[in-house]
Amino acid sequence: MSHYDLIIVGSGPAGRAAAIQAGKLKRRVLVIDRKDRLGGVSVHTGTIPSKTLRETVLNLSGWRERSFYGRSYRVKDNIAAEDLKARLHMTLDHEVDVLEHQFNRNHVDTLHGMARFVDDKTIEVATEAGEVTRLTADRFLISTGTKTYRPENVPFNGRSVVDSDEFLELARIPRSLIVVGAGVIGVEYATMFSALDVRVTLIEPRETFLDFIDRALIQDFTHQIRENGVDLRLGSAIERIEDASDHVEVSLANGRHVRAEMLLFAAGRMGATSALNLAAAGLKTDHRNRIEVNRKTYQTAVPHIYAAGDVIGHPSLASTSVQQGRVAACHALETPTLPESPWFPYGIYSVPEISTCGMSEEEMQERGIPYEVGVARFRETSRGHIMGLEHGMLKMLFSLKTRRVLGVQIVGEGATELIHIAQAVLNLKGTVDYFVQNTFNYPTLAEAYKIAGLDAFNRMPIPEAYKVRRDAAKPETS
Ligand SMILES: Cc1cc2nc3c(=O)[nH]c(=O)nc-3n(C[C@H](O)[C@H](O)[C@H](O)COP(=O)(O)OP(=O)(O)OC[C@H]3O[C@@H](n4cnc5c(N)ncnc54)[C@H](O)[C@@H]3O)c2cc1C
């Protein structure tokens, strides 16, 4: 029976980062994944495929050029599912190739099969061919992520009623699409397919959506997606989903009916832990099959077993999973590392993009923090004119007491890239003065930071030290 320093179950972002870290520390490390291709949900059904699809849709549809050339402008006519899938497969193959190379270079062993605990020090791996291997380790990391939530009353058929994994196998682009669930995944796919001129109805049982985002931003976003053709139905509880031969029909509790060629059910995900036999290792899960951990070390209730990534719940992002995996591996292998920064960004790759970091205005109010707001519209920037941007907004929140930036919210082109400027200022405890003092490249969308900074600065009390003394302003002589 082989013995390892660290056995990792799941090769998604958390498992991958942990494995490479362990390899760099020259420890014996093994990654087990039930899928024959490494990379996890992130590479095969989540982050990378959805972002590749989005990029392909925006490129082929000519979306970014339409404000200049009209709504009917296309880079390619009659875009078909094959057009979307071709680029998808190329990107995924490349991602897997890079990952395999990273594992090889760092001497990370891999094993394909379904893992389950035998006891807290032993794991059993069953291959599809029926072979079973037993392995032991000093430490374990569970990074098995999540799987789609498939309630029994949804008539999934892999063709016209699908979950977000099956959606990627799209045989053809439907003329109309119902998306159930206005969470991040639902909003991304709904707006992406609306950009392809598919008639999209986005149904959300609750009255609000994306509640962790600033309401002013959501108002702007809602206005834009409705203008782009998404029929957003909030507060619409679903009574029944019926799969007729040529369409899908959703009956809503308010008595209305919605019909479409296809339905994407994107309301929730569950921890992928049911096959792990966690009880044998002394572990339990919550009502969504997720594992509780110490959020600093990522140790579970059994200290030599760690868990990281989506399997531990919020925030369930590839970006944060990478951080968690690396921190968990360092702790497990008794290697010092830096604590994680307090503020990480959320990126929602809808059309238009949304990205936020720090607090929303509602959160500032709840916490009773006196604040000032600075807002910039992308159309106020020269780069915005050049790009033909009609929408886009950047909003920053500053503490009136300390002048520190405490929250940034962006909706519009490039939001997920732009956010990192604010993230750096936030984590380095910078103030509104940073945006006023510093010069930004011109013309750029980043200039919106300067505009929003000045907007707030001009309304904030001026510190005594900043006040101008006329007699001090003498011309310098050389
Ligand atoms: C449609 C969609 C879009 C997304 N977009 C983004 C985005 O834009 N940005 C972002 O940051 N995040 C995004 N996410 C979230 C992101 O994909 C996840 O946060 C990330 O994949 C979680 O990584 P993980 O390390 O927890 O493992 P995962 O990527 O979930 O991988 C887990 C792996 O464990 C394996 N496994 C499970 N059980 C077993 C077992 N018993 N034995 C062996 N192997 C097992 C699985 O086969 C899988 O390969 C998106 C997710 C989805 C679904």
The ligand as an SDF file (V2000), in Angstrom:
LIG
                    3D

 53 58  0  0  0  0  0  0  0  0999 V2000
  -21.2130   27.5670  -14.6530 C   0  0  0  0  0  0  0  0  0  0  0  0
  -20.2050   28.0060  -13.6080 C   0  0  0  0  0  0  0  0  0  0  0  0
  -19.4920   29.1810  -13.8070 C   0  0  0  0  0  0  0  0  0  0  0  0
  -18.5400   29.5920  -12.8700 C   0  0  0  0  0  0  0  0  0  0  0  0
  -17.8550   30.7540  -13.0830 N   0  0  0  0  0  0  0  0  0  0  0  0
  -16.8980   31.1580  -12.2020 C   0  0  0  0  0  0  0  0  0  0  0  0
  -16.1280   32.3380  -12.4380 C   0  0  0  0  0  0  0  0  0  0  0  0
  -16.3180   33.0270  -13.4300 O   0  0  0  0  0  0  0  0  0  0  0  0
  -15.1670   32.6810  -11.5490 N   0  0  0  0  0  0  0  0  0  0  0  0
  -14.9180   31.9390  -10.4250 C   0  0  0  0  0  0  0  0  0  0  0  0
  -14.0260   32.3010   -9.6450 O   0  0  0  0  0  0  0  0  0  0  0  0
  -15.6370   30.8130  -10.1690 N   0  0  0  0  0  0  0  0  0  0  0  0
  -16.6130   30.4130  -11.0290 C   0  0  0  0  0  0  0  0  0  0  0  0
  -17.3370   29.2600  -10.7920 N   0  0  0  0  0  0  0  0  0  0  0  0
  -17.0680   28.5040   -9.5670 C   0  0  0  0  0  0  0  0  0  0  0  0
  -15.8370   27.6070   -9.7340 C   0  0  0  0  0  0  0  0  0  0  0  0
  -15.9790   26.7460  -10.8410 O   0  0  0  0  0  0  0  0  0  0  0  0
  -15.6410   26.8350   -8.4730 C   0  0  0  0  0  0  0  0  0  0  0  0
  -15.5100   27.7660   -7.4140 O   0  0  0  0  0  0  0  0  0  0  0  0
  -14.4050   25.9490   -8.5020 C   0  0  0  0  0  0  0  0  0  0  0  0
  -14.4460   25.0520   -9.5600 O   0  0  0  0  0  0  0  0  0  0  0  0
  -14.3110   25.1800   -7.1970 C   0  0  0  0  0  0  0  0  0  0  0  0
  -13.1130   24.4920   -7.2030 O   0  0  0  0  0  0  0  0  0  0  0  0
  -12.8410   23.2580   -6.2490 P   0  0  0  0  0  0  0  0  0  0  0  0
  -11.3590   23.2370   -6.0450 O   0  0  0  0  0  0  0  0  0  0  0  0
  -13.7140   23.3040   -5.0750 O   0  0  0  0  0  0  0  0  0  0  0  0
  -13.1640   21.9460   -7.1230 O   0  0  0  0  0  0  0  0  0  0  0  0
  -14.0420   21.6590   -8.3890 P   0  0  0  0  0  0  0  0  0  0  0  0
  -13.6080   22.5340   -9.5190 O   0  0  0  0  0  0  0  0  0  0  0  0
  -15.4580   21.6890   -8.0060 O   0  0  0  0  0  0  0  0  0  0  0  0
  -13.5920   20.1670   -8.7350 O   0  0  0  0  0  0  0  0  0  0  0  0
  -13.8390   19.1010   -7.8540 C   0  0  0  0  0  0  0  0  0  0  0  0
  -13.2970   17.8090   -8.4520 C   0  0  0  0  0  0  0  0  0  0  0  0
  -13.4320   16.7680   -7.4830 O   0  0  0  0  0  0  0  0  0  0  0  0
  -13.7760   15.5670   -8.1530 C   0  0  0  0  0  0  0  0  0  0  0  0
  -14.4330   14.6470   -7.2100 N   0  0  0  0  0  0  0  0  0  0  0  0
  -15.6150   14.8340   -6.5490 C   0  0  0  0  0  0  0  0  0  0  0  0
  -15.8780   13.7870   -5.7520 N   0  0  0  0  0  0  0  0  0  0  0  0
  -14.8600   12.9080   -5.9150 C   0  0  0  0  0  0  0  0  0  0  0  0
  -14.5550   11.6380   -5.3400 C   0  0  0  0  0  0  0  0  0  0  0  0
  -15.3360   11.0600   -4.4110 N   0  0  0  0  0  0  0  0  0  0  0  0
  -13.4200   10.9920   -5.7500 N   0  0  0  0  0  0  0  0  0  0  0  0
  -12.6120   11.5690   -6.6850 C   0  0  0  0  0  0  0  0  0  0  0  0
  -12.8430   12.7740   -7.2330 N   0  0  0  0  0  0  0  0  0  0  0  0
  -13.9400   13.4360   -6.8400 C   0  0  0  0  0  0  0  0  0  0  0  0
  -14.6850   16.0250   -9.2790 C   0  0  0  0  0  0  0  0  0  0  0  0
  -14.6790   15.0850  -10.3360 O   0  0  0  0  0  0  0  0  0  0  0  0
  -14.0360   17.3380   -9.6960 C   0  0  0  0  0  0  0  0  0  0  0  0
  -13.1130   17.1250  -10.7520 O   0  0  0  0  0  0  0  0  0  0  0  0
  -18.2960   28.8190  -11.7130 C   0  0  0  0  0  0  0  0  0  0  0  0
  -19.0000   27.6180  -11.5160 C   0  0  0  0  0  0  0  0  0  0  0  0
  -19.9500   27.2130  -12.4460 C   0  0  0  0  0  0  0  0  0  0  0  0
  -20.6850   25.9170  -12.2160 C   0  0  0  0  0  0  0  0  0  0  0  0
  1  2  1  0
  2  3  1  0
  2 52  2  0
  3  4  2  0
  4  5  1  0
  4 50  1  0
  5  6  2  0
  6  7  1  0
  6 13  1  0
  7  8  2  0
  7  9  1  0
  9 10  1  0
 10 11  2  0
 10 12  1  0
 12 13  2  0
 13 14  1  0
 14 15  1  0
 14 50  1  0
 15 16  1  0
 16 17  1  0
 16 18  1  0
 18 19  1  0
 18 20  1  0
 20 21  1  0
 20 22  1  0
 22 23  1  0
 23 24  1  0
 24 25  2  0
 24 26  1  0
 24 27  1  0
 27 28  1  0
 28 29  2  0
 28 30  1  0
 28 31  1  0
 31 32  1  0
 32 33  1  0
 33 34  1  0
 33 48  1  0
 34 35  1  0
 35 36  1  0
 35 46  1  0
 36 37  1  0
 36 45  1  0
 37 38  2  0
 38 39  1  0
 39 40  1  0
 39 45  2  0
 40 41  1  0
 40 42  2  0
 42 43  1  0
 43 44  2  0
 44 45  1  0
 46 47  1  0
 46 48  1  0
 48 49  1  0
 50 51  2  0
 51 52  1  0
 52 53  1  0
M  END
$$$$
